[in-house]
Amino acid sequence: MTDLSDTPPPGWLFKVENHKGDPFARYIAARLADVDEATAAVREAVEEKIVTLVQNLSKSEVEGMQPGEVRPYNT
């Protein structure tokens, strides 16, 4: 039996913005289990200066994404 608490989430959701309170902030999903790798991948993919981790994503929320993929996420 697998202990789900030890299983990394399949992805992460980030808020990206140019400055705090940016009215044009957007959300980016990253399908990487490691949060540091996901953060680095998002930083490489966006021009915004601030990348903030919002939450982990469930398997159903990253369904259709390829492992390692980073893309816009509609909240």
All heavy atoms as a GROMACS GRO file, in nm:
protein
  583
    1MET      N    1   0.085  -0.118   0.000
    1MET     CA    2   0.000   0.000   0.000
    1MET      C    3   0.089   0.124   0.000
    1MET      O    4   0.186   0.132   0.073
    1MET     CB    5  -0.091  -0.004   0.122
    1MET     CG    6  -0.188   0.108   0.129
    1MET     SD    7  -0.305   0.076   0.263
    1MET     CE    8  -0.428   0.191   0.220
    2THR      N    9   0.054   0.223  -0.080
    2THR     CA   10   0.132   0.346  -0.091
    2THR      C   11   0.084   0.449   0.011
    2THR      O   12  -0.036   0.471   0.026
    2THR     CB   13   0.116   0.406  -0.233
    2THR    OG1   14   0.155   0.308  -0.327
    2THR    CG2   15   0.198   0.531  -0.249
    3ASP      N   16   0.179   0.509   0.080
    3ASP     CA   17   0.147   0.618   0.173
    3ASP      C   18   0.135   0.745   0.091
    3ASP      O   19   0.234   0.797   0.041
    3ASP     CB   20   0.256   0.631   0.279
    3ASP     CG   21   0.227   0.741   0.379
    3ASP    OD1   22   0.121   0.806   0.370
    3ASP    OD2   23   0.312   0.764   0.466
    4LEU      N   24   0.014   0.796   0.077
    4LEU     CA   25  -0.010   0.912  -0.008
    4LEU      C   26   0.058   1.038   0.044
    4LEU      O   27   0.087   1.129  -0.032
    4LEU     CB   28  -0.160   0.936  -0.024
    4LEU     CG   29  -0.235   0.827  -0.099
    4LEU    CD1   30  -0.383   0.860  -0.104
    4LEU    CD2   31  -0.179   0.806  -0.238
    5SER      N   32   0.086   1.045   0.174
    5SER     CA   33   0.151   1.164   0.228
    5SER      C   34   0.294   1.177   0.177
    5SER      O   35   0.352   1.284   0.177
    5SER     CB   36   0.148   1.164   0.380
    5SER     OG   37   0.225   1.056   0.430
    6ASP      N   38   0.354   1.063   0.134
    6ASP     CA   39   0.491   1.066   0.082
    6ASP      C   40   0.496   1.082  -0.069
    6ASP      O   41   0.602   1.096  -0.127
    6ASP     CB   42   0.565   0.937   0.120
    6ASP     CG   43   0.593   0.931   0.270
    6ASP    OD1   44   0.593   1.038   0.334
    6ASP    OD2   45   0.612   0.820   0.321
    7THR      N   46   0.380   1.076  -0.133
    7THR     CA   47   0.374   1.088  -0.278
    7THR      C   48   0.374   1.236  -0.316
    7THR      O   49   0.288   1.310  -0.271
    7THR     CB   50   0.246   1.021  -0.332
    7THR    OG1   51   0.243   0.887  -0.287
    7THR    CG2   52   0.242   1.026  -0.482
    8PRO      N   53   0.469   1.278  -0.398
    8PRO     CA   54   0.471   1.420  -0.437
    8PRO      C   55   0.350   1.453  -0.524
    8PRO      O   56   0.301   1.366  -0.598
    8PRO     CB   57   0.601   1.435  -0.515
    8PRO     CG   58   0.636   1.298  -0.558
    8PRO     CD   59   0.576   1.203  -0.460
    9PRO      N   60   0.302   1.575  -0.518
    9PRO     CA   61   0.190   1.613  -0.603
    9PRO      C   62   0.237   1.613  -0.749
    9PRO      O   63   0.355   1.633  -0.777
    9PRO     CB   64   0.154   1.755  -0.557
    9PRO     CG   65   0.278   1.805  -0.493
    9PRO     CD   66   0.348   1.686  -0.436
   10PRO      N   67   0.145   1.592  -0.843
   10PRO     CA   68   0.183   1.587  -0.984
   10PRO      C   69   0.212   1.723  -1.045
   10PRO      O   70   0.265   1.731  -1.155
   10PRO     CB   71   0.063   1.521  -1.050
   10PRO     CG   72  -0.052   1.551  -0.961
   10PRO     CD   73   0.004   1.559  -0.823
   11GLY      N   74   0.180   1.830  -0.975
   11GLY     CA   75   0.205   1.963  -1.032
   11GLY      C   76   0.185   2.073  -0.930
   11GLY      O   77   0.142   2.050  -0.818
   12TRP      N   78   0.216   2.196  -0.975
   12TRP     CA   79   0.210   2.314  -0.888
   12TRP      C   80   0.147   2.430  -0.962
   12TRP      O   81   0.160   2.442  -1.084
   12TRP     CB   82   0.352   2.353  -0.844
   12TRP     CG   83   0.421   2.244  -0.770
   12TRP    CD1   84   0.503   2.148  -0.823
   12TRP    CD2   85   0.412   2.216  -0.632
   12TRP    NE1   86   0.546   2.063  -0.725
   12TRP    CE2   87   0.492   2.103  -0.606
   12TRP    CE3   88   0.346   2.276  -0.525
   12TRP    CZ2   89   0.506   2.048  -0.480
   12TRP    CZ3   90   0.362   2.221  -0.399
   12TRP    CH2   91   0.440   2.109  -0.377
   13LEU      N   92   0.082   2.517  -0.888
   13LEU     CA   93   0.022   2.637  -0.945
   13LEU      C   94   0.096   2.759  -0.892
   13LEU      O   95   0.121   2.770  -0.771
   13LEU     CB   96  -0.126   2.647  -0.905
   13LEU     CG   97  -0.202   2.767  -0.958
   13LEU    CD1   98  -0.212   2.763  -1.110
   13LEU    CD2   99  -0.342   2.773  -0.897
   14PHE      N  100   0.134   2.849  -0.982
   14PHE     CA  101   0.208   2.970  -0.946
   14PHE      C  102   0.132   3.093  -0.994
   14PHE      O  103   0.066   3.091  -1.097
   14PHE     CB  104   0.345   2.971  -1.014
   14PHE     CG  105   0.435   2.862  -0.967
   14PHE    CD1  106   0.434   2.737  -1.026
   14PHE    CD2  107   0.523   2.884  -0.862
   14PHE    CE1  108   0.518   2.636  -0.983
   14PHE    CE2  109   0.607   2.783  -0.818
   14PHE     CZ  110   0.604   2.659  -0.878
   15LYS      N  111   0.145   3.202  -0.919
   15LYS     CA  112   0.094   3.333  -0.960
   15LYS      C  113   0.215   3.411  -1.007
   15LYS      O  114   0.317   3.416  -0.938
   15LYS     CB  115   0.028   3.404  -0.842
   15LYS     CG  116  -0.029   3.540  -0.876
   15LYS     CD  117  -0.096   3.600  -0.753
   15LYS     CE  118  -0.158   3.732  -0.783
   15LYS     NZ  119  -0.222   3.791  -0.663
   16VAL      N  120   0.206   3.471  -1.124
   16VAL     CA  121   0.317   3.551  -1.176
   16VAL      C  122   0.269   3.694  -1.198
   16VAL      O  123   0.160   3.718  -1.248
   16VAL     CB  124   0.377   3.490  -1.306
   16VAL    CG1  125   0.441   3.356  -1.277
   16VAL    CG2  126   0.274   3.475  -1.415
   17GLU      N  127   0.352   3.788  -1.155
   17GLU     CA  128   0.315   3.930  -1.166
   17GLU      C  129   0.441   4.015  -1.176
   17GLU      O  130   0.549   3.972  -1.136
   17GLU     CB  131   0.229   3.972  -1.047
   17GLU     CG  132   0.289   3.940  -0.912
   17GLU     CD  133   0.191   3.952  -0.796
   17GLU    OE1  134   0.093   4.027  -0.804
   17GLU    OE2  135   0.213   3.884  -0.695
   18ASN      N  136   0.426   4.134  -1.230
   18ASN     CA  137   0.539   4.226  -1.244
   18ASN      C  138   0.568   4.302  -1.115
   18ASN      O  139   0.679   4.345  -1.092
   18ASN     CB  140   0.515   4.324  -1.358
   18ASN     CG  141   0.538   4.259  -1.493
   18ASN    OD1  142   0.640   4.194  -1.513
   18ASN    ND2  143   0.445   4.273  -1.584
   19HIS      N  144   0.465   4.321  -1.034
   19HIS     CA  145   0.479   4.388  -0.905
   19HIS      C  146   0.365   4.343  -0.816
   19HIS      O  147   0.264   4.292  -0.865
   19HIS     CB  148   0.479   4.541  -0.921
   19HIS     CG  149   0.358   4.593  -0.994
   19HIS    ND1  150   0.237   4.612  -0.933
   19HIS    CD2  151   0.340   4.625  -1.124
   19HIS    CE1  152   0.149   4.657  -1.022
   19HIS    NE2  153   0.209   4.664  -1.140
   20LYS      N  154   0.381   4.356  -0.685
   20LYS     CA  155   0.275   4.316  -0.592
   20LYS      C  156   0.147   4.390  -0.626
   20LYS      O  157   0.148   4.511  -0.650
   20LYS     CB  158   0.315   4.344  -0.447
   20LYS     CG  159   0.420   4.251  -0.396
   20LYS     CD  160   0.361   4.113  -0.374
   20LYS     CE  161   0.466   4.019  -0.320
   20LYS     NZ  162   0.419   3.882  -0.321
   21GLY      N  163   0.037   4.318  -0.632
   21GLY     CA  164  -0.091   4.379  -0.664
   21GLY      C  165  -0.111   4.405  -0.812
   21GLY      O  166  -0.203   4.476  -0.851
   22ASP      N  167  -0.028   4.348  -0.897
   22ASP     CA  168  -0.037   4.366  -1.042
   22ASP      C  169  -0.176   4.323  -1.090
   22ASP      O  170  -0.216   4.210  -1.074
   22ASP     CB  171   0.071   4.280  -1.110
   22ASP     CG  172   0.080   4.301  -1.260
   22ASP    OD1  173  -0.008   4.368  -1.317
   22ASP    OD2  174   0.176   4.249  -1.319
   23PRO      N  175  -0.253   4.416  -1.150
   23PRO     CA  176  -0.387   4.380  -1.198
   23PRO      C  177  -0.382   4.283  -1.317
   23PRO      O  178  -0.484   4.225  -1.353
   23PRO     CB  179  -0.448   4.515  -1.239
   23PRO     CG  180  -0.332   4.603  -1.267
   23PRO     CD  181  -0.221   4.556  -1.176
   24PHE      N  182  -0.266   4.264  -1.376
   24PHE     CA  183  -0.252   4.174  -1.490
   24PHE      C  184  -0.185   4.042  -1.450
   24PHE      O  185  -0.134   3.970  -1.535
   24PHE     CB  186  -0.174   4.241  -1.602
   24PHE     CG  187  -0.242   4.365  -1.653
   24PHE    CD1  188  -0.192   4.490  -1.621
   24PHE    CD2  189  -0.357   4.357  -1.729
   24PHE    CE1  190  -0.254   4.606  -1.666
   24PHE    CE2  191  -0.421   4.472  -1.774
   24PHE     CZ  192  -0.370   4.597  -1.742
   25ALA      N  193  -0.184   4.012  -1.320
   25ALA     CA  194  -0.125   3.887  -1.273
   25ALA      C  195  -0.196   3.770  -1.340
   25ALA      O  196  -0.313   3.778  -1.375
   25ALA     CB  197  -0.140   3.876  -1.122
   26ARG      N  198  -0.121   3.663  -1.360
   26ARG     CA  199  -0.180   3.544  -1.422
   26ARG      C  200  -0.130   3.420  -1.349
   26ARG      O  201  -0.040   3.429  -1.266
   26ARG     CB  202  -0.148   3.538  -1.571
   26ARG     CG  203  -0.001   3.538  -1.603
   26ARG     CD  204   0.025   3.567  -1.751
   26ARG     NE  205   0.167   3.572  -1.776
   26ARG     CZ  206   0.232   3.488  -1.856
   26ARG    NH1  207   0.166   3.396  -1.921
   26ARG    NH2  208   0.361   3.500  -1.874
   27TYR      N  209  -0.188   3.308  -1.381
   27TYR     CA  210  -0.153   3.183  -1.315
   27TYR      C  211  -0.091   3.087  -1.415
   27TYR      O  212  -0.133   3.079  -1.530
   27TYR     CB  213  -0.277   3.120  -1.250
   27TYR     CG  214  -0.324   3.204  -1.134
   27TYR    CD1  215  -0.413   3.309  -1.152
   27TYR    CD2  216  -0.277   3.181  -1.005
   27TYR    CE1  217  -0.455   3.388  -1.046
   27TYR    CE2  218  -0.318   3.258  -0.898
   27TYR     CZ  219  -0.407   3.361  -0.919
   27TYR     OH  220  -0.446   3.439  -0.815
   28ILE      N  221   0.010   3.014  -1.368
   28ILE     CA  222   0.084   2.920  -1.450
   28ILE      C  223   0.089   2.786  -1.377
   28ILE      O  224   0.119   2.782  -1.258
   28ILE     CB  225   0.229   2.970  -1.474
   28ILE    CG1  226   0.231   3.108  -1.539
   28ILE    CG2  227   0.309   2.869  -1.555
   28ILE    CD1  228   0.185   3.112  -1.682
   29ALA      N  229   0.059   2.679  -1.450
   29ALA     CA  230   0.069   2.544  -1.395
   29ALA      C  231   0.198   2.481  -1.444
   29ALA      O  232   0.239   2.502  -1.558
   29ALA     CB  233  -0.050   2.460  -1.440
   30ALA      N  234   0.261   2.403  -1.357
   30ALA     CA  235   0.382   2.330  -1.393
   30ALA      C  236   0.363   2.185  -1.352
   30ALA      O  237   0.333   2.157  -1.236
   30ALA     CB  238   0.503   2.389  -1.324
   31ARG      N  239   0.378   2.095  -1.448
   31ARG     CA  240   0.365   1.952  -1.415
   31ARG      C  241   0.502   1.894  -1.386
   31ARG      O  242   0.565   1.828  -1.469
   31ARG     CB  243   0.296   1.876  -1.527
   31ARG     CG  244   0.270   1.733  -1.485
   31ARG     CD  245   0.183   1.657  -1.577
   31ARG     NE  246   0.161   1.524  -1.522
   31ARG     CZ  247   0.095   1.430  -1.582
   31ARG    NH1  248   0.043   1.453  -1.701
   31ARG    NH2  249   0.081   1.313  -1.526
   32LEU      N  250   0.551   1.925  -1.270
   32LEU     CA  251   0.678   1.873  -1.217
   32LEU      C  252   0.655   1.844  -1.070
   32LEU      O  253   0.599   1.926  -0.999
   32LEU     CB  254   0.790   1.977  -1.232
   32LEU     CG  255   0.835   2.005  -1.374
   32LEU    CD1  256   0.858   2.152  -1.395
   32LEU    CD2  257   0.960   1.927  -1.401
   33ALA      N  258   0.697   1.727  -1.024
   33ALA     CA  259   0.674   1.689  -0.884
   33ALA      C  260   0.759   1.771  -0.788
   33ALA      O  261   0.714   1.808  -0.680
   33ALA     CB  262   0.702   1.541  -0.865
   34ASP      N  263   0.882   1.805  -0.826
   34ASP     CA  264   0.971   1.879  -0.738
   34ASP      C  265   0.939   2.029  -0.745
   34ASP      O  266   0.944   2.089  -0.853
   34ASP     CB  267   1.117   1.855  -0.778
   34ASP     CG  268   1.213   1.925  -0.685
   34ASP    OD1  269   1.244   1.868  -0.580
   34ASP    OD2  270   1.254   2.039  -0.718
   35VAL      N  271   0.907   2.088  -0.632
   35VAL     CA  272   0.866   2.228  -0.630
   35VAL      C  273   0.978   2.322  -0.674
   35VAL      O  274   0.952   2.423  -0.741
   35VAL     CB  275   0.809   2.269  -0.492
   35VAL    CG1  276   0.917   2.272  -0.387
   35VAL    CG2  277   0.736   2.402  -0.500
   36ASP      N  278   1.103   2.291  -0.642
   36ASP     CA  279   1.214   2.378  -0.684
   36ASP      C  280   1.233   2.372  -0.835
   36ASP      O  281   1.255   2.475  -0.899
   36ASP     CB  282   1.343   2.338  -0.612
   36ASP     CG  283   1.337   2.366  -0.463
   36ASP    OD1  284   1.268   2.462  -0.423
   36ASP    OD2  285   1.400   2.291  -0.386
   37GLU      N  286   1.222   2.254  -0.893
   37GLU     CA  287   1.232   2.240  -1.038
   37GLU      C  288   1.114   2.310  -1.107
   37GLU      O  289   1.131   2.375  -1.210
   37GLU     CB  290   1.234   2.093  -1.079
   37GLU     CG  291   1.363   2.022  -1.044
   37GLU     CD  292   1.360   1.875  -1.084
   37GLU    OE1  293   1.273   1.834  -1.163
   37GLU    OE2  294   1.446   1.801  -1.034
   38ALA      N  295   0.996   2.299  -1.047
   38ALA     CA  296   0.878   2.364  -1.104
   38ALA      C  297   0.894   2.516  -1.100
   38ALA      O  298   0.864   2.586  -1.197
   38ALA     CB  299   0.753   2.322  -1.027
   39THR      N  300   0.944   2.567  -0.988
   39THR     CA  301   0.965   2.712  -0.975
   39THR      C  302   1.065   2.761  -1.079
   39THR      O  303   1.043   2.862  -1.146
   39THR     CB  304   1.015   2.747  -0.833
   39THR    OG1  305   0.920   2.700  -0.738
   39THR    CG2  306   1.034   2.896  -0.817
   40ALA      N  307   1.174   2.688  -1.097
   40ALA     CA  308   1.276   2.726  -1.195
   40ALA      C  309   1.219   2.722  -1.337
   40ALA      O  310   1.245   2.811  -1.418
   40ALA     CB  311   1.396   2.633  -1.185
   41ALA      N  312   1.138   2.621  -1.367
   41ALA     CA  313   1.080   2.610  -1.501
   41ALA      C  314   0.984   2.726  -1.530
   41ALA      O  315   0.983   2.781  -1.640
   41ALA     CB  316   1.006   2.476  -1.515
   42VAL      N  317   0.907   2.765  -1.429
   42VAL     CA  318   0.815   2.877  -1.447
   42VAL      C  319   0.894   3.007  -1.466
   42VAL      O  320   0.863   3.087  -1.553
   42VAL     CB  321   0.715   2.889  -1.329
   42VAL    CG1  322   0.637   3.020  -1.335
   42VAL    CG2  323   0.620   2.769  -1.329
   43ARG      N  324   0.997   3.028  -1.385
   43ARG     CA  325   1.080   3.149  -1.398
   43ARG      C  326   1.140   3.160  -1.538
   43ARG      O  327   1.151   3.269  -1.593
   43ARG     CB  328   1.189   3.151  -1.293
   43ARG     CG  329   1.139   3.180  -1.155
   43ARG     CD  330   1.254   3.198  -1.057
   43ARG     NE  331   1.208   3.203  -0.921
   43ARG     CZ  332   1.152   3.310  -0.862
   43ARG    NH1  333   1.137   3.420  -0.930
   43ARG    NH2  334   1.112   3.305  -0.738
   44GLU      N  335   1.179   3.048  -1.598
   44GLU     CA  336   1.235   3.047  -1.733
   44GLU      C  337   1.129   3.077  -1.838
   44GLU      O  338   1.160   3.132  -1.944
   44GLU     CB  339   1.298   2.912  -1.764
   44GLU     CG  340   1.428   2.887  -1.693
   44GLU     CD  341   1.487   2.751  -1.727
   44GLU    OE1  342   1.454   2.696  -1.834
   44GLU    OE2  343   1.567   2.700  -1.647
   45ALA      N  344   1.004   3.042  -1.810
   45ALA     CA  345   0.898   3.052  -1.910
   45ALA      C  346   0.827   3.187  -1.913
   45ALA      O  347   0.756   3.216  -2.009
   45ALA     CB  348   0.795   2.942  -1.886
   46VAL      N  349   0.842   3.268  -1.810
   46VAL     CA  350   0.767   3.394  -1.802
   46VAL      C  351   0.860   3.514  -1.792
   46VAL      O  352   0.976   3.502  -1.754
   46VAL     CB  353   0.670   3.394  -1.681
   46VAL    CG1  354   0.570   3.281  -1.691
   46VAL    CG2  355   0.742   3.389  -1.548
   47GLU      N  356   0.806   3.630  -1.827
   47GLU     CA  357   0.881   3.755  -1.819
   47GLU      C  358   0.857   3.828  -1.687
   47GLU      O  359   0.935   3.915  -1.650
   47GLU     CB  360   0.842   3.847  -1.934
   47GLU     CG  361   0.882   3.792  -2.070
   47GLU     CD  362   0.839   3.882  -2.184
   47GLU    OE1  363   0.794   3.995  -2.159
   47GLU    OE2  364   0.850   3.838  -2.298
   48GLU      N  365   0.748   3.793  -1.617
   48GLU     CA  366   0.716   3.861  -1.492
   48GLU      C  367   0.826   3.842  -1.389
   48GLU      O  368   0.897   3.741  -1.389
   48GLU     CB  369   0.583   3.806  -1.436
   48GLU     CG  370   0.460   3.852  -1.512
   48GLU     CD  371   0.427   3.764  -1.631
   48GLU    OE1  372   0.508   3.676  -1.668
   48GLU    OE2  373   0.321   3.783  -1.689
   49LYS      N  374   0.839   3.941  -1.304
   49LYS     CA  375   0.947   3.943  -1.205
   49LYS      C  376   0.917   3.863  -1.079
   49LYS      O  377   1.006   3.814  -1.013
   49LYS     CB  378   0.978   4.087  -1.167
   49LYS     CG  379   1.035   4.169  -1.282
   49LYS     CD  380   1.053   4.313  -1.239
   49LYS     CE  381   1.122   4.397  -1.342
   49LYS     NZ  382   1.051   4.421  -1.463
   50ILE      N  383   0.789   3.851  -1.043
   50ILE     CA  384   0.752   3.784  -0.918
   50ILE      C  385   0.680   3.653  -0.951
   50ILE      O  386   0.579   3.651  -1.020
   50ILE     CB  387   0.661   3.875  -0.832
   50ILE    CG1  388   0.732   4.007  -0.801
   50ILE    CG2  389   0.620   3.803  -0.704
   50ILE    CD1  390   0.642   4.110  -0.735
   51VAL      N  391   0.732   3.542  -0.897
   51VAL     CA  392   0.672   3.410  -0.914
   51VAL      C  393   0.643   3.358  -0.773
   51VAL      O  394   0.733   3.339  -0.693
   51VAL     CB  395   0.768   3.314  -0.988
   51VAL    CG1  396   0.710   3.174  -0.993
   51VAL    CG2  397   0.797   3.365  -1.128
   52THR      N  398   0.516   3.337  -0.743
   52THR     CA  399   0.473   3.295  -0.610
   52THR      C  400   0.400   3.162  -0.617
   52THR      O  401   0.305   3.148  -0.694
   52THR     CB  402   0.378   3.401  -0.549
   52THR    OG1  403   0.440   3.529  -0.555
   52THR    CG2  404   0.344   3.367  -0.406
   53LEU      N  405   0.443   3.067  -0.536
   53LEU     CA  406   0.374   2.938  -0.528
   53LEU      C  407   0.239   2.959  -0.463
   53LEU      O  408   0.228   3.021  -0.358
   53LEU     CB  409   0.458   2.840  -0.445
   53LEU     CG  410   0.395   2.704  -0.419
   53LEU    CD1  411   0.374   2.628  -0.549
   53LEU    CD2  412   0.481   2.625  -0.322
   54VAL      N  413   0.134   2.908  -0.527
   54VAL     CA  414  -0.001   2.923  -0.473
   54VAL      C  415  -0.046   2.793  -0.406
   54VAL      O  416  -0.091   2.795  -0.292
   54VAL     CB  417  -0.101   2.962  -0.585
   54VAL    CG1  418  -0.243   2.969  -0.532
   54VAL    CG2  419  -0.061   3.094  -0.648
   55GLN      N  420  -0.034   2.681  -0.477
   55GLN     CA  421  -0.079   2.553  -0.421
   55GLN      C  422  -0.029   2.439  -0.507
   55GLN      O  423   0.019   2.460  -0.618
   55GLN     CB  424  -0.231   2.547  -0.415
   55GLN     CG  425  -0.297   2.542  -0.554
   55GLN     CD  426  -0.447   2.546  -0.550
   55GLN    OE1  427  -0.503   2.620  -0.470
   55GLN    NE2  428  -0.512   2.469  -0.634
   56ASN      N  429  -0.041   2.316  -0.453
   56ASN     CA  430  -0.012   2.202  -0.536
   56ASN      C  431  -0.138   2.166  -0.614
   56ASN      O  432  -0.248   2.207  -0.577
   56ASN     CB  433   0.042   2.084  -0.454
   56ASN     CG  434  -0.053   2.037  -0.347
   56ASN    OD1  435  -0.162   2.090  -0.330
   56ASN    ND2  436  -0.012   1.938  -0.273
   57LEU      N  437  -0.121   2.096  -0.725
   57LEU     CA  438  -0.232   2.059  -0.809
   57LEU      C  439  -0.254   1.909  -0.805
   57LEU      O  440  -0.158   1.831  -0.796
   57LEU     CB  441  -0.206   2.102  -0.954
   57LEU     CG  442  -0.194   2.253  -0.978
   57LEU    CD1  443  -0.151   2.280  -1.120
   57LEU    CD2  444  -0.326   2.322  -0.948
   58SER      N  445  -0.379   1.869  -0.815
   58SER     CA  446  -0.412   1.727  -0.815
   58SER      C  447  -0.391   1.667  -0.954
   58SER      O  448  -0.374   1.740  -1.052
   58SER     CB  449  -0.557   1.706  -0.773
   58SER     OG  450  -0.643   1.758  -0.872
   59LYS      N  451  -0.396   1.536  -0.960
   59LYS     CA  452  -0.377   1.466  -1.087
   59LYS      C  453  -0.480   1.513  -1.190
   59LYS      O  454  -0.448   1.534  -1.306
   59LYS     CB  455  -0.387   1.316  -1.066
   59LYS     CG  456  -0.356   1.235  -1.187
   59LYS     CD  457  -0.355   1.087  -1.156
   59LYS     CE  458  -0.319   1.008  -1.280
   59LYS     NZ  459  -0.310   0.864  -1.251
   60SER      N  460  -0.604   1.530  -1.148
   60SER     CA  461  -0.708   1.572  -1.242
   60SER      C  462  -0.684   1.714  -1.294
   60SER      O  463  -0.722   1.746  -1.406
   60SER     CB  464  -0.847   1.562  -1.178
   60SER     OG  465  -0.859   1.654  -1.071
   61GLU      N  466  -0.619   1.799  -1.215
   61GLU     CA  467  -0.593   1.937  -1.256
   61GLU      C  468  -0.480   1.948  -1.358
   61GLU      O  469  -0.471   2.048  -1.428
   61GLU     CB  470  -0.562   2.025  -1.134
   61GLU     CG  471  -0.683   2.044  -1.044
   61GLU     CD  472  -0.648   2.115  -0.915
   61GLU    OE1  473  -0.560   2.066  -0.842
   61GLU    OE2  474  -0.709   2.220  -0.889
   62VAL      N  475  -0.394   1.848  -1.364
   62VAL     CA  476  -0.285   1.851  -1.462
   62VAL      C  477  -0.308   1.749  -1.574
   62VAL      O  478  -0.221   1.727  -1.657
   62VAL     CB  479  -0.147   1.828  -1.396
   62VAL    CG1  480  -0.113   1.942  -1.302
   62VAL    CG2  481  -0.138   1.694  -1.327
   63GLU      N  482  -0.426   1.691  -1.575
   63GLU     CA  483  -0.460   1.594  -1.680
   63GLU      C  484  -0.448   1.661  -1.817
   63GLU      O  485  -0.493   1.773  -1.837
   63GLU     CB  486  -0.602   1.543  -1.659
   63GLU     CG  487  -0.635   1.422  -1.742
   63GLU     CD  488  -0.767   1.361  -1.703
   63GLU    OE1  489  -0.810   1.377  -1.587
   63GLU    OE2  490  -0.827   1.298  -1.790
   64GLY      N  491  -0.384   1.594  -1.909
   64GLY     CA  492  -0.364   1.649  -2.042
   64GLY      C  493  -0.231   1.721  -2.058
   64GLY      O  494  -0.192   1.755  -2.169
   65MET      N  495  -0.163   1.747  -1.948
   65MET     CA  496  -0.030   1.810  -1.955
   65MET      C  497   0.076   1.701  -1.963
   65MET      O  498   0.063   1.595  -1.902
   65MET     CB  499  -0.004   1.896  -1.831
   65MET     CG  500  -0.087   2.021  -1.823
   65MET     SD  501  -0.054   2.117  -1.672
   65MET     CE  502   0.111   2.180  -1.706
   66GLN      N  503   0.182   1.728  -2.035
   66GLN     CA  504   0.295   1.637  -2.043
   66GLN      C  505   0.385   1.659  -1.922
   66GLN      O  506   0.395   1.772  -1.872
   66GLN     CB  507   0.376   1.662  -2.172
   66GLN     CG  508   0.297   1.638  -2.298
   66GLN     CD  509   0.251   1.494  -2.310
   66GLN    OE1  510   0.326   1.401  -2.283
   66GLN    NE2  511   0.126   1.476  -2.350
   67PRO      N  512   0.453   1.554  -1.874
   67PRO     CA  513   0.548   1.575  -1.764
   67PRO      C  514   0.651   1.682  -1.802
   67PRO      O  515   0.702   1.683  -1.913
   67PRO     CB  516   0.615   1.437  -1.751
   67PRO     CG  517   0.510   1.341  -1.799
   67PRO     CD  518   0.443   1.414  -1.913
   68GLY      N  519   0.674   1.776  -1.712
   68GLY     CA  520   0.767   1.885  -1.735
   68GLY      C  521   0.706   2.006  -1.803
   68GLY      O  522   0.770   2.109  -1.818
   69GLU      N  523   0.580   1.996  -1.844
   69GLU     CA  524   0.515   2.107  -1.916
   69GLU      C  525   0.479   2.222  -1.822
   69GLU      O  526   0.440   2.201  -1.707
   69GLU     CB  527   0.387   2.056  -1.984
   69GLU     CG  528   0.318   2.160  -2.069
   69GLU     CD  529   0.195   2.107  -2.141
   69GLU    OE1  530   0.167   1.986  -2.135
   69GLU    OE2  531   0.128   2.188  -2.204
   70VAL      N  532   0.492   2.344  -1.873
   70VAL     CA  533   0.455   2.466  -1.803
   70VAL      C  534   0.361   2.541  -1.895
   70VAL      O  535   0.393   2.563  -2.012
   70VAL     CB  536   0.580   2.553  -1.772
   70VAL    CG1  537   0.541   2.687  -1.715
   70VAL    CG2  538   0.675   2.480  -1.679
   71ARG      N  539   0.241   2.578  -1.844
   71ARG     CA  540   0.146   2.649  -1.932
   71ARG      C  541   0.050   2.734  -1.850
   71ARG      O  542   0.035   2.713  -1.729
   71ARG     CB  543   0.071   2.550  -2.018
   71ARG     CG  544  -0.029   2.464  -1.946
   71ARG     CD  545  -0.105   2.379  -2.046
   71ARG     NE  546  -0.205   2.298  -1.980
   71ARG     CZ  547  -0.261   2.194  -2.034
   71ARG    NH1  548  -0.228   2.157  -2.155
   71ARG    NH2  549  -0.353   2.127  -1.969
   72PRO      N  550  -0.018   2.829  -1.916
   72PRO     CA  551  -0.116   2.912  -1.845
   72PRO      C  552  -0.224   2.824  -1.783
   72PRO      O  553  -0.258   2.718  -1.835
   72PRO     CB  554  -0.174   3.001  -1.954
   72PRO     CG  555  -0.066   3.006  -2.058
   72PRO     CD  556  -0.002   2.870  -2.055
   73TYR      N  557  -0.279   2.872  -1.672
   73TYR     CA  558  -0.381   2.797  -1.598
   73TYR      C  559  -0.496   2.891  -1.570
   73TYR      O  560  -0.476   3.001  -1.516
   73TYR     CB  561  -0.320   2.746  -1.467
   73TYR     CG  562  -0.411   2.656  -1.387
   73TYR    CD1  563  -0.416   2.520  -1.413
   73TYR    CD2  564  -0.492   2.707  -1.287
   73TYR    CE1  565  -0.498   2.436  -1.340
   73TYR    CE2  566  -0.574   2.624  -1.212
   73TYR     CZ  567  -0.577   2.489  -1.240
   73TYR     OH  568  -0.658   2.406  -1.166
   74ASN      N  569  -0.615   2.851  -1.606
   74ASN     CA  570  -0.734   2.932  -1.578
   74ASN      C  571  -0.790   2.894  -1.442
   74ASN      O  572  -0.821   2.779  -1.418
   74ASN     CB  573  -0.841   2.909  -1.684
   74ASN     CG  574  -0.798   2.958  -1.819
   74ASN    OD1  575  -0.730   3.059  -1.828
   74ASN    ND2  576  -0.836   2.889  -1.923
   75THR      N  577  -0.797   2.992  -1.352
   75THR     CA  578  -0.847   2.964  -1.218
   75THR      C  579  -0.997   2.981  -1.213
   75THR      O  580  -1.057   3.043  -1.293
   75THR     CB  581  -0.781   3.056  -1.115
   75THR    OG1  582  -0.805   3.191  -1.152
   75THR    CG2  583  -0.636   3.028  -1.102
   0.00000   0.00000   0.00000
